[in-house]
Amino acid sequence: MIAMHRPLENQTTPNWRSAAAAPGQLLLLVAWTFACASAGAQDTAYTGDVKDVRVVRTMEQHPGASLLWEPYIALWKPKHLVVAYGAGIPGKTDMGDIYASVSTNDGDTWSEPAFIFDHNQRFGAMQFGYANPVLYKPPGEDVLWCFAMRCPMNYQHSEDSQLVGAFSADGGRSWTPVELAMHYTGPLIIVAGIQRIIENGQPRYLLPAHRNTKRNDPLGSRDQFMLSSTSLLEWRLAGNIPQPENGPVFLHEGSLAPGDAEGELKLVMRTANWEEKAALDPPRAFSSVSKDGGRTWTPAKQEPDLWNSRSKGFYGQSANGTHLYVYNDGPAMPKPGARTSLRYKLQPTPGGAWSEEKTFYDSGTHNSYPTLIEIAPGDFRAVWDSGTKEHPRTHIRFGKFHLPEPHP
């Protein structure tokens, strides 16, 4: 299984006191029925190799939200899945609340969500917005972690956030916040999952992150780096990813997985030009490799076969050794056609050739930010943020993906 990514309950019928419900109760019943149908709705008008697609949540189910975005998925136990996602605050670019929804039937239906982080909660005079949940369940432990970003509510966007954490001991139904011991004290952005490695017989956890302080400060930086922890409570800077030798690139939102050789780690990153104004030419992902547990990294270099036009891609490795890359094709935002279809490529042999492009999900609507977990060899569960033809990030979608059988 992929170490970096690893409840589900159907909706409960309201307790109506009598068959002759008051008009207000009948209206609530109609609204509840619609919400349940939406949350478990099956998509039919799409092409692609992902199957059993369901809508986890819609923006209509979050009155007042400006968007639903950047979901993450985890497996609590067989058929018990948890999806965390953000619901945006109007007037903010990418800040809001973080929710968790649970399914106990392998994603067929999804529960009403529980708060993980609530922007209405105050800490004395401070109030925060949240973004970008990352779920992680340590092997053999009955605890599910959610790491996310937190920044003061007066910020316009979440580019200068701090790391925040919470855990659930009941399969995602309730959450307890935790103040982390941060030995790395600078701003950060997280998107991709945690990779667990073993050193000297003990687990060590690696979390990719990046900085983009240059957006608000001409003397700021744009750097991809790696955090590490031995407990998931304390986090330190493990190492920085060096810029390409032929000039700076905005390296960010990297996904971490085992590399091509034993003991190697590989980070595949989203890219943009250094000025953060356009995709690279040609639009490609870049990668970096570490052979010492994430402490030192090779200079980033282009992945000639991996398209990236300023949108997060998923990079991971199956239990059979196959590497998988899921991404948006097409142009970069805000051009027409950007962040619509999701495609994928496979690398059956570590370090070998990548396959031809295949369709993961295409419905003529906006789709982006896929995340997958492997629940059995070659058997994945996936989530991504989705939308309509006109508007992105109005839905959270779920689907099942199976690696194709190798040709003899």
PEUR-V42391 format. One record per residue. N is the residue number from 1. RES is the residue in one letter. OMEGA is omega in whole degrees, 0 to 359 (none if undefined). NEAR is the number of other C-alpha atoms within 8 Angstrom. Layout:
n->N res->RES omega->OMEGA near->NEAR
n->N res->RES omega->OMEGA near->NEAR
This chain:
n->1 res->M omega->180 near->10
n->2 res->I omega->185 near->12
n->3 res->A omega->186 near->8
n->4 res->M omega->181 near->11
n->5 res->H omega->171 near->14
n->6 res->R omega->none near->13
n->7 res->P omega->209 near->14
n->8 res->L omega->186 near->17
n->9 res->E omega->173 near->11
n->10 res->N omega->180 near->9
n->11 res->Q omega->181 near->8
n->12 res->T omega->182 near->4
n->13 res->T omega->178 near->4
n->14 res->P omega->183 near->5
n->15 res->N omega->179 near->4
n->16 res->W omega->188 near->7
n->17 res->R omega->180 near->5
n->18 res->S omega->179 near->5
n->19 res->A omega->180 near->5
n->20 res->A omega->182 near->4
n->21 res->A omega->177 near->10
n->22 res->A omega->180 near->6
n->23 res->P omega->180 near->6
n->24 res->G omega->178 near->7
n->25 res->Q omega->179 near->9
n->26 res->L omega->176 near->9
n->27 res->L omega->178 near->8
n->28 res->L omega->179 near->8
n->29 res->L omega->178 near->9
n->30 res->V omega->180 near->8
n->31 res->A omega->180 near->8
n->32 res->W omega->180 near->8
n->33 res->T omega->179 near->8
n->34 res->F omega->181 near->8
n->35 res->A omega->180 near->9
n->36 res->C omega->179 near->9
n->37 res->A omega->181 near->8
n->38 res->S omega->185 near->10
n->39 res->A omega->179 near->14
n->40 res->G omega->187 near->12
n->41 res->A omega->178 near->8
n->42 res->Q omega->174 near->8
n->43 res->D omega->178 near->9
n->44 res->T omega->186 near->4
n->45 res->A omega->177 near->5
n->46 res->Y omega->172 near->9
n->47 res->T omega->178 near->9
n->48 res->G omega->185 near->10
n->49 res->D omega->173 near->9
n->50 res->V omega->186 near->11
n->51 res->K omega->177 near->8
n->52 res->D omega->183 near->9
n->53 res->V omega->178 near->11
n->54 res->R omega->172 near->15
n->55 res->V omega->178 near->15
n->56 res->V omega->186 near->13
n->57 res->R omega->177 near->10
n->58 res->T omega->181 near->13
n->59 res->M omega->179 near->12
n->60 res->E omega->178 near->5
n->61 res->Q omega->175 near->7
n->62 res->H omega->183 near->8
n->63 res->P omega->180 near->6
n->64 res->G omega->180 near->6
n->65 res->A omega->180 near->11
n->66 res->S omega->179 near->9
n->67 res->L omega->167 near->12
n->68 res->L omega->190 near->16
n->69 res->W omega->172 near->14
n->70 res->E omega->177 near->13
n->71 res->P omega->175 near->17
n->72 res->Y omega->186 near->13
n->73 res->I omega->177 near->17
n->74 res->A omega->176 near->13
n->75 res->L omega->178 near->13
n->76 res->W omega->174 near->11
n->77 res->K omega->184 near->6
n->78 res->P omega->180 near->7
n->79 res->K omega->180 near->11
n->80 res->H omega->184 near->15
n->81 res->L omega->177 near->17
n->82 res->V omega->175 near->16
n->83 res->V omega->174 near->12
n->84 res->A omega->181 near->14
n->85 res->Y omega->179 near->15
n->86 res->G omega->172 near->18
n->87 res->A omega->193 near->15
n->88 res->G omega->176 near->15
n->89 res->I omega->177 near->13
n->90 res->P omega->181 near->7
n->91 res->G omega->177 near->5
n->92 res->K omega->180 near->10
n->93 res->T omega->186 near->8
n->94 res->D omega->177 near->9
n->95 res->M omega->180 near->14
n->96 res->G omega->177 near->13
n->97 res->D omega->174 near->16
n->98 res->I omega->181 near->15
n->99 res->Y omega->172 near->13
n->100 res->A omega->175 near->14
n->101 res->S omega->190 near->17
n->102 res->V omega->172 near->18
n->103 res->S omega->177 near->18
n->104 res->T omega->179 near->14
n->105 res->N omega->174 near->10
n->106 res->D omega->172 near->10
n->107 res->G omega->181 near->13
n->108 res->D omega->175 near->9
n->109 res->T omega->187 near->14
n->110 res->W omega->183 near->16
n->111 res->S omega->165 near->13
n->112 res->E omega->187 near->7
n->113 res->P omega->173 near->8
n->114 res->A omega->174 near->10
n->115 res->F omega->163 near->11
n->116 res->I omega->176 near->14
n->117 res->F omega->186 near->9
n->118 res->D omega->183 near->11
n->119 res->H omega->178 near->11
n->120 res->N omega->180 near->6
n->121 res->Q omega->180 near->7
n->122 res->R omega->174 near->9
n->123 res->F omega->189 near->6
n->124 res->G omega->178 near->4
n->125 res->A omega->185 near->5
n->126 res->M omega->175 near->7
n->127 res->Q omega->189 near->11
n->128 res->F omega->165 near->12
n->129 res->G omega->187 near->13
n->130 res->Y omega->181 near->17
n->131 res->A omega->164 near->14
n->132 res->N omega->177 near->12
n->133 res->P omega->173 near->16
n->134 res->V omega->181 near->14
n->135 res->L omega->177 near->14
n->136 res->Y omega->175 near->13
n->137 res->K omega->178 near->13
n->138 res->P omega->180 near->7
n->139 res->P omega->176 near->4
n->140 res->G omega->180 near->4
n->141 res->E omega->178 near->6
n->142 res->D omega->178 near->6
n->143 res->V omega->175 near->11
n->144 res->L omega->181 near->14
n->145 res->W omega->168 near->11
n->146 res->C omega->172 near->12
n->147 res->F omega->182 near->11
n->148 res->A omega->179 near->13
n->149 res->M omega->181 near->16
n->150 res->R omega->176 near->13
n->151 res->C omega->182 near->12
n->152 res->P omega->185 near->9
n->153 res->M omega->180 near->8
n->154 res->N omega->178 near->4
n->155 res->Y omega->177 near->8
n->156 res->Q omega->182 near->8
n->157 res->H omega->188 near->9
n->158 res->S omega->185 near->15
n->159 res->E omega->183 near->10
n->160 res->D omega->187 near->12
n->161 res->S omega->172 near->11
n->162 res->Q omega->180 near->12
n->163 res->L omega->178 near->11
n->164 res->V omega->183 near->11
n->165 res->G omega->173 near->12
n->166 res->A omega->178 near->12
n->167 res->F omega->175 near->12
n->168 res->S omega->176 near->13
n->169 res->A omega->181 near->10
n->170 res->D omega->174 near->7
n->171 res->G omega->175 near->13
n->172 res->G omega->182 near->14
n->173 res->R omega->176 near->11
n->174 res->S omega->189 near->11
n->175 res->W omega->178 near->11
n->176 res->T omega->180 near->8
n->177 res->P omega->181 near->9
n->178 res->V omega->172 near->8
n->179 res->E omega->183 near->6
n->180 res->L omega->174 near->10
n->181 res->A omega->186 near->7
n->182 res->M omega->173 near->9
n->183 res->H omega->164 near->8
n->184 res->Y omega->189 near->8
n->185 res->T omega->182 near->6
n->186 res->G omega->175 near->5
n->187 res->P omega->179 near->10
n->188 res->L omega->172 near->14
n->189 res->I omega->176 near->15
n->190 res->I omega->178 near->13
n->191 res->V omega->187 near->12
n->192 res->A omega->192 near->12
n->193 res->G omega->183 near->13
n->194 res->I omega->175 near->14
n->195 res->Q omega->179 near->12
n->196 res->R omega->175 near->10
n->197 res->I omega->179 near->9
n->198 res->I omega->176 near->8
n->199 res->E omega->180 near->7
n->200 res->N omega->177 near->4
n->201 res->G omega->183 near->5
n->202 res->Q omega->179 near->6
n->203 res->P omega->173 near->9
n->204 res->R omega->188 near->12
n->205 res->Y omega->181 near->13
n->206 res->L omega->182 near->13
n->207 res->L omega->177 near->12
n->208 res->P omega->178 near->17
n->209 res->A omega->173 near->15
n->210 res->H omega->176 near->15
n->211 res->R omega->172 near->14
n->212 res->N omega->180 near->13
n->213 res->T omega->180 near->12
n->214 res->K omega->179 near->10
n->215 res->R omega->181 near->7
n->216 res->N omega->184 near->6
n->217 res->D omega->181 near->7
n->218 res->P omega->179 near->6
n->219 res->L omega->179 near->5
n->220 res->G omega->185 near->10
n->221 res->S omega->173 near->8
n->222 res->R omega->188 near->12
n->223 res->D omega->169 near->12
n->224 res->Q omega->181 near->14
n->225 res->F omega->184 near->12
n->226 res->M omega->172 near->16
n->227 res->L omega->178 near->14
n->228 res->S omega->180 near->12
n->229 res->S omega->173 near->12
n->230 res->T omega->186 near->9
n->231 res->S omega->188 near->7
n->232 res->L omega->177 near->7
n->233 res->L omega->179 near->8
n->234 res->E omega->183 near->11
n->235 res->W omega->181 near->13
n->236 res->R omega->173 near->10
n->237 res->L omega->178 near->10
n->238 res->A omega->182 near->10
n->239 res->G omega->179 near->11
n->240 res->N omega->178 near->11
n->241 res->I omega->181 near->14
n->242 res->P omega->177 near->8
n->243 res->Q omega->175 near->9
n->244 res->P omega->184 near->10
n->245 res->E omega->182 near->7
n->246 res->N omega->175 near->4
n->247 res->G omega->186 near->6
n->248 res->P omega->175 near->9
n->249 res->V omega->175 near->10
n->250 res->F omega->180 near->12
n->251 res->L omega->183 near->14
n->252 res->H omega->176 near->12
n->253 res->E omega->181 near->15
n->254 res->G omega->175 near->15
n->255 res->S omega->187 near->14
n->256 res->L omega->178 near->16
n->257 res->A omega->172 near->13
n->258 res->P omega->185 near->10
n->259 res->G omega->186 near->11
n->260 res->D omega->182 near->9
n->261 res->A omega->180 near->6
n->262 res->E omega->179 near->5
n->263 res->G omega->182 near->9
n->264 res->E omega->174 near->13
n->265 res->L omega->180 near->14
n->266 res->K omega->179 near->13
n->267 res->L omega->178 near->11
n->268 res->V omega->194 near->12
n->269 res->M omega->165 near->14
n->270 res->R omega->182 near->16
n->271 res->T omega->169 near->18
n->272 res->A omega->175 near->15
n->273 res->N omega->188 near->12
n->274 res->W omega->181 near->9
n->275 res->E omega->180 near->7
n->276 res->E omega->182 near->7
n->277 res->K omega->184 near->7
n->278 res->A omega->172 near->9
n->279 res->A omega->175 near->13
n->280 res->L omega->176 near->10
n->281 res->D omega->3 near->5
n->282 res->P omega->181 near->5
n->283 res->P omega->184 near->10
n->284 res->R omega->168 near->15
n->285 res->A omega->174 near->14
n->286 res->F omega->181 near->13
n->287 res->S omega->175 near->12
n->288 res->S omega->186 near->13
n->289 res->V omega->174 near->11
n->290 res->S omega->177 near->13
n->291 res->K omega->181 near->10
n->292 res->D omega->176 near->8
n->293 res->G omega->175 near->10
n->294 res->G omega->182 near->12
n->295 res->R omega->176 near->10
n->296 res->T omega->187 near->11
n->297 res->W omega->175 near->13
n->298 res->T omega->174 near->9
n->299 res->P omega->181 near->10
n->300 res->A omega->178 near->12
n->301 res->K omega->182 near->8
n->302 res->Q omega->170 near->8
n->303 res->E omega->190 near->9
n->304 res->P omega->185 near->7
n->305 res->D omega->187 near->6
n->306 res->L omega->181 near->8
n->307 res->W omega->169 near->11
n->308 res->N omega->179 near->16
n->309 res->S omega->175 near->16
n->310 res->R omega->175 near->11
n->311 res->S omega->182 near->13
n->312 res->K omega->170 near->13
n->313 res->G omega->175 near->14
n->314 res->F omega->176 near->14
n->315 res->Y omega->179 near->12
n->316 res->G omega->180 near->12
n->317 res->Q omega->176 near->13
n->318 res->S omega->178 near->13
n->319 res->A omega->179 near->10
n->320 res->N omega->177 near->7
n->321 res->G omega->180 near->9
n->322 res->T omega->172 near->12
n->323 res->H omega->184 near->13
n->324 res->L omega->177 near->13
n->325 res->Y omega->180 near->12
n->326 res->V omega->192 near->13
n->327 res->Y omega->169 near->16
n->328 res->N omega->168 near->17
n->329 res->D omega->178 near->13
n->330 res->G omega->185 near->9
n->331 res->P omega->177 near->10
n->332 res->A omega->173 near->12
n->333 res->M omega->4 near->8
n->334 res->P omega->182 near->5
n->335 res->K omega->176 near->7
n->336 res->P omega->181 near->6
n->337 res->G omega->180 near->7
n->338 res->A omega->176 near->13
n->339 res->R omega->176 near->15
n->340 res->T omega->182 near->14
n->341 res->S omega->172 near->15
n->342 res->L omega->178 near->15
n->343 res->R omega->176 near->13
n->344 res->Y omega->174 near->12
n->345 res->K omega->178 near->12
n->346 res->L omega->174 near->11
n->347 res->Q omega->187 near->13
n->348 res->P omega->181 near->10
n->349 res->T omega->180 near->9
n->350 res->P omega->181 near->11
n->351 res->G omega->182 near->6
n->352 res->G omega->183 near->7
n->353 res->A omega->173 near->7
n->354 res->W omega->180 near->9
n->355 res->S omega->169 near->7
n->356 res->E omega->179 near->6
n->357 res->E omega->176 near->7
n->358 res->K omega->181 near->8
n->359 res->T omega->175 near->12
n->360 res->F omega->180 near->13
n->361 res->Y omega->179 near->12
n->362 res->D omega->179 near->12
n->363 res->S omega->182 near->8
n->364 res->G omega->180 near->8
n->365 res->T omega->176 near->13
n->366 res->H omega->177 near->16
n->367 res->N omega->183 near->15
n->368 res->S omega->173 near->14
n->369 res->Y omega->178 near->13
n->370 res->P omega->171 near->15
n->371 res->T omega->182 near->11
n->372 res->L omega->169 near->11
n->373 res->I omega->178 near->13
n->374 res->E omega->182 near->14
n->375 res->I omega->174 near->10
n->376 res->A omega->183 near->8
n->377 res->P omega->179 near->9
n->378 res->G omega->185 near->10
n->379 res->D omega->187 near->11
n->380 res->F omega->168 near->12
n->381 res->R omega->189 near->13
n->382 res->A omega->170 near->13
n->383 res->V omega->175 near->15
n->384 res->W omega->175 near->16
n->385 res->D omega->189 near->17
n->386 res->S omega->182 near->14
n->387 res->G omega->176 near->13
n->388 res->T omega->176 near->9
n->389 res->K omega->185 near->8
n->390 res->E omega->190 near->7
n->391 res->H omega->176 near->8
n->392 res->P omega->167 near->12
n->393 res->R omega->174 near->13
n->394 res->T omega->182 near->14
n->395 res->H omega->165 near->14
n->396 res->I omega->182 near->17
n->397 res->R omega->181 near->13
n->398 res->F omega->175 near->13
n->399 res->G omega->179 near->13
n->400 res->K omega->183 near->12
n->401 res->F omega->179 near->11
n->402 res->H omega->175 near->9
n->403 res->L omega->177 near->6
n->404 res->P omega->177 near->4
n->405 res->E omega->179 near->4
n->406 res->P omega->177 near->4
n->407 res->H omega->180 near->3
n->408 res->P omega->none near->2
